[in-house]
Amino acid sequence: MRRHAQTGAAILLAMLVVALVATLATAAYWTQWRSIEVERAESTRSQAHWVLQGALGWAQLILEEDGRKGGSDHLAEPWAVPLASARLSRFLAMDQSDALAADAADAAFLSGEIIDAQSRLNMANLVRNGALDPAAQTQWRRLYQLLGLPPAELDMLQSQVLRAVLGRNSRNSADAAPLWPRTLDQAAWLGLPAHSIAVLRPFATVLPERTPLNLNTAGAEVLVAAVDGLDAAQAQALLLARQRKPWNSVADFSAALGARAPAVPPDDFSTATRYFELHARLQIEAAQVEEIALVRRDGTQVRTLWHQRASANPASGS
């Protein structure tokens, strides 16, 4: 019986040793796998960053070339044509013997577009000479009505925008003014709810200074909000006329409105643009990385004011 007991204890001890070794081996394997995955993700992000930086540089060259031509900016120009999703291998000249690089480029898809930042209502226009601008207030009030957003929220936003602008221009660091946002998403600093930011995103923007609205690139909703007396039907008719022949000046737009058209202040409207948003996206398998930059064009010089990276899951539509 003693021998049987010793044999059973030895078997039990051996089983415990095997279980312990298996546990340690599994933990070591998981740690190694995790390390490899982290290194792979870091490598992918680094490569994606350089690819997207190249895409943004390419977009800047397009804007520089457009600046050399001069004239008005409109949606029939090359810069306004979005880059549809295409395999990265189409843009790269690779060594055909490098099978890994070729496979990686075939699995990656690049897309992007250049957006006229002055095709939307600029939040900075709400303030003129240290006070709220009545004309801009009316434009934003009409936009809020079109989008079904609460008027009380707009009153709060205008007050916060004024405080932020005055605080930005003030040298007194003790002023408890909200920070001036550089993007519409950062308008949450001014108390704007996330839902309203999402609704406003296609129609509003935040730029470093007051800017005229580009009549050649603004959408129908923005035109209705910006131009006094313009309704949705007239805005759609103007868009159709604009597709056939973009306007070269504000006077051309006024002529298209007709004899009874309201006055269109040339200081508040334009047919040319200085500020553009550059979007470049790279999708690798299920992951998507996006680089966004705001640039200002002065003649043929294009300068980046800021850029940021955003990760999105294509399946979620974000």
CORSULVEN-V31935 format. One line per field, one symbol per residue. burial: I if it has 16 or more other ideal C-beta (glycine too) atoms within 10 Angstrom, else O. Layout:
burial->???
//
This chain:
burial->OOOOOOOOOOOOOOOOOOOOOOOOOOOOOOOOOOOOOOOOOOOIOOIIOOIIOOIIOOIIOIIOOIIOOOOIIIIOIOIIOOIOOOOIIOOOOOOOOOOOOOOIIOOIIIIIIIIIIIIIIIIIIIIOOOOOIOOIOOIIOIIIOOOOIOOOOIOOIIOIIIIIIOIOOOOOOOOOIOOIIOOIIOIOOIOIOOOIIOIIOOIIIIIOOIIIIIIIIIOIIIIIIIIOOIOOOIIOOIOOOIOOOIIOOIOIIIOIIOOOIOOIOOOIIIIIIIIIIIIIIIIIOOOIIIIIIIIIIOOOOIOOOOOOOOOOOOOOOO
//
